[in-house]
Amino acid sequence: MSWFKIFSRKSKASHSAASVAPSVSAAATNAPLVVAPEVSAAADPLVENALPKIAIITGASRPGSVNKSVAEWVLAQVADRTDADVELVDIADFNLPLLDEAYPAAYQNYQNPATKAWSARVSEFDGFIFVVHEYNHTAGPVLTNALSYLNAEFNNKAAGFVSYGSAGGARAVEHLREILSELQVAHVRNQVMFSLFNDFENFSEFKPTEQNAGTLAPMVDQLVSWAKGFATIR
Ligand SMILES: Cc1cc2nc3c(=O)[nH]c(=O)nc-3n(C[C@H](O)[C@H](O)[C@H](O)COP(=O)(O)O)c2cc1C
């Protein structure tokens, strides 16, 4: 019996019927995990020339983090693109606590205002640029915690990465790719990696080298094309 079905049974035993999401008999089969993806598609592919909406999502909330300065640089670089609408979404604005929802995200039975606000914001977009730092050879907990809150809001969308660390944040992004695969996010191959030694002054002021800065546009090209493509299957 899968963990999901076990959770479903326990939930039914301890909560009133009205507060419990639909049961998931399909969980024992190969049916998709998501139960009721009542999430509005961001761009309507039937609307001619609809631009894909891309969110640059920050991945940190600690005071002094360089994360937002990198995200703001990304936004400035892509601002004049005519093939996508790009916005910065700062995770810190949502004040998400450590995951505190009673039900797995697949139920979409959100209880908390912060979760509902985060869900509504993510639902607006067709694709994501995650700005990723590396903590202990993996992606930082603020971002992975925020990803755990949602599911359908990310499904069949596209993502790319801008990472930084002593090894360019490469190990963090490899782990993030596994998480995003489970959320059915298509992550593009090209990756932007900034070195704490070469792309930051005193490890704190973001001053990207020309060579690494030049890797952003090809990554965003791949992302925009996949963001458009996946809108047709949602
Ligand atoms: C708890 C912690 C663990 C870290 N582990 C790594 C690591 O494994 N690899 C790495 O390249 N940098 C590591 N760093 C250094 C960070 O990449 C660097 O401090 C970076 O500026 C952090 O990003 P932030 O400013 O967004 O917090 C670590 C930093 C912290 C605070």
The ligand as a Tripos MOL2 file, in Angstrom:
@<TRIPOS>MOLECULE
LIG
   31    33     1     0     0
SMALL
NO_CHARGES

@<TRIPOS>ATOM
      1 C1         24.7130   26.4050    5.9420 C.3       1 LIG1
      2 C2         25.5740   26.7310    4.7300 C.ar      1 LIG1
      3 C3         26.0950   25.6920    3.9970 C.ar      1 LIG1
      4 C4         26.8480   25.9540    2.8660 C.ar      1 LIG1
      5 N1         27.2790   24.9160    2.0930 N.ar      1 LIG1
      6 C5         27.8410   25.1940    0.9040 C.ar      1 LIG1
      7 C6         28.1420   24.1370    0.0030 C.ar      1 LIG1
      8 O1         27.9170   22.9810    0.2580 O.2       1 LIG1
      9 N2         28.6520   24.4510   -1.2120 N.ar      1 LIG1
     10 C7         28.9000   25.7620   -1.5690 C.ar      1 LIG1
     11 O2         29.3520   25.9970   -2.6840 O.2       1 LIG1
     12 N3         28.6550   26.7740   -0.7180 N.ar      1 LIG1
     13 C8         28.1370   26.5200    0.4950 C.ar      1 LIG1
     14 N4         27.8430   27.5400    1.3580 N.ar      1 LIG1
     15 C9         28.2600   28.8930    1.0000 C.3       1 LIG1
     16 C10        27.1600   29.5830    0.2300 C.3       1 LIG1
     17 O3         27.0810   29.1060   -1.0860 O.3       1 LIG1
     18 C11        27.4340   31.0610    0.2230 C.3       1 LIG1
     19 O4         27.4870   31.4940    1.5630 O.3       1 LIG1
     20 C12        26.3690   31.7940   -0.4850 C.3       1 LIG1
     21 O5         26.6130   33.1590   -0.4260 O.3       1 LIG1
     22 C13        25.0370   31.4990    0.1760 C.3       1 LIG1
     23 O6         24.0090   32.0120   -0.5550 O.3       1 LIG1
     24 P1         23.0620   33.0790    0.1260 P.3       1 LIG1
     25 O7         23.8760   34.3400    0.2230 O.co2     1 LIG1
     26 O8         21.9330   33.1570   -0.8340 O.co2     1 LIG1
     27 O9         22.6570   32.5540    1.4590 O.co2     1 LIG1
     28 C14        27.1200   27.3020    2.5080 C.ar      1 LIG1
     29 C15        26.6100   28.3410    3.2860 C.ar      1 LIG1
     30 C16        25.8190   28.0640    4.3710 C.ar      1 LIG1
     31 C17        25.2540   29.2040    5.1710 C.3       1 LIG1
@<TRIPOS>BOND
     1     1     2 1
     2     2     3 ar
     3     2    30 ar
     4     3     4 ar
     5     4     5 ar
     6     4    28 ar
     7     5     6 ar
     8     6     7 ar
     9     6    13 1
    10     7     8 2
    11     7     9 ar
    12     9    10 ar
    13    10    11 2
    14    10    12 ar
    15    12    13 ar
    16    13    14 ar
    17    14    15 1
    18    14    28 ar
    19    15    16 1
    20    16    17 1
    21    16    18 1
    22    18    19 1
    23    18    20 1
    24    20    21 1
    25    20    22 1
    26    22    23 1
    27    23    24 1
    28    24    25 2
    29    24    26 1
    30    24    27 1
    31    28    29 ar
    32    29    30 ar
    33    30    31 1
@<TRIPOS>SUBSTRUCTURE
     1 LIG1         1 GROUP 0 **** ****
